Amino acid sequence: MEQTIDPTLGPVLARTADERAVLDSFLDFHRAVLLRKLRGLSDADARRRLVPSATTLAGLVKHLTMVERNWFPTLLAPEPGDVYLTSDEDAAAHFAVGDQDTVAGLTEAYERACARSRSVAASLDLDHVVPHPQLGEVSLRWVLVHMIEETARHAGHADILRELTDGESGAI
């Protein structure tokens, strides 16, 4: 994920920017926080369950990789054969991690998904509307706000899990 500035500064630098720049900077900020929570951990620590649910740091990144793919390319720019996954489907499966899920592999997959999401979003106006199988219609603006909320919520979960793993916490 190539950045020209520290992504934690993005929302600050965009404080007087247009709506698109503000939305993009907040989403990229939370994406970067999520990856910071994974970096430096062993594969075993990233997969370790620290709470009663099956939520793990690796599982959060795996889930958000699927979410990025689902909301941006699959919903907004579908290719033949793409199927939008609804919330009725087995969401727990998207958090499940195995021995093949490494920190490096999960990070790379998430970075690729985010790059593709940025590309799709950049090609559309904020007012671009597409049909949604459960909501009727959604605009790109709505998808961006939803993804900020979804990513921020899971970045918060990741912050707690990282603190439980080795004491590290915070956005940086």
C-alpha positions, 0 to 999 in steps of 0.5 A, spaced: 500 500 500 503 505 497 502 512 501 505 519 500 504 521 507 503 517 514 496 515 513 494 517 520 495 524 518 490 523 512 484 526 516 488 532 519 490 534 512 483 533 509 480 537 514 478 543 509 478 538 503 472 536 499 467 531 501 471 525 497 478 527 500 475 527 507 471 520 506 477 517 502 482 519 508 478 517 513 477 510 510 484 509 508 486 512 516 482 506 519 485 501 513 492 503 515 490 502 523 488 495 522 494 493 518 498 496 524 495 492 529 497 486 525 504 488 523 510 485 527 506 479 530 507 472 529 502 468 525 500 464 531 499 470 535 495 473 529 491 467 529 490 466 537 483 467 540 483 472 546 476 473 547 470 468 548 468 469 540 472 466 535 475 473 533 482 474 532 487 479 529 488 475 523 480 473 522 479 481 522 483 482 516 481 476 513 473 478 514 475 486 512 478 483 505 472 480 503 468 486 505 472 490 501 471 485 495 464 485 496 462 492 497 467 495 491 468 491 485 463 486 486 457 491 488 459 497 484 463 494 478 461 487 478 464 482 473 461 476 470 460 471 475 461 475 481 456 474 486 454 479 492 455 476 499 449 478 503 449 478 511 444 472 511 450 468 509 455 465 514 459 471 516 463 466 521 466 463 515 469 469 513 473 470 520 475 463 520 483 462 519 487 456 518 495 455 518 495 457 511 493 464 513 499 468 515 500 475 517 504 476 510 499 473 506 493 476 509 496 483 509 498 482 502 491 480 500 488 486 504 492 491 501 490 488 494 483 488 496 484 496 498 487 498 492 482 495 488 477 498 492 480 505 491 480 504 484 473 502 483 471 508 487 475 513 484 472 511 477 465 513 480 462 519 482 459 519 489 452 520 487 453 513 483 447 509 485 447 501 484 442 496 486 443 492 492 440 485 494 437 487 501 437 495 501 434 497 494 439 502 492 446 505 495 450 510 492 458 510 492 457 515 498 453 511 502 458 505 501 464 509 503 461 511 509 459 504 511 466 502 510 469 507 514 464 505 520 465 497 518 473 498 518 473 503 524 469 498 528 474 492 526 480 496 527 477 498 534 476 490 535 483 489 533 486 494 537 483 491 543 486 484 541 493 487 540 493 490 547 491 483 549 497 480 545 503 484 547 500 491 550 501 495 544 495 500 543 493 506 539 493 508 532 500 508 531 
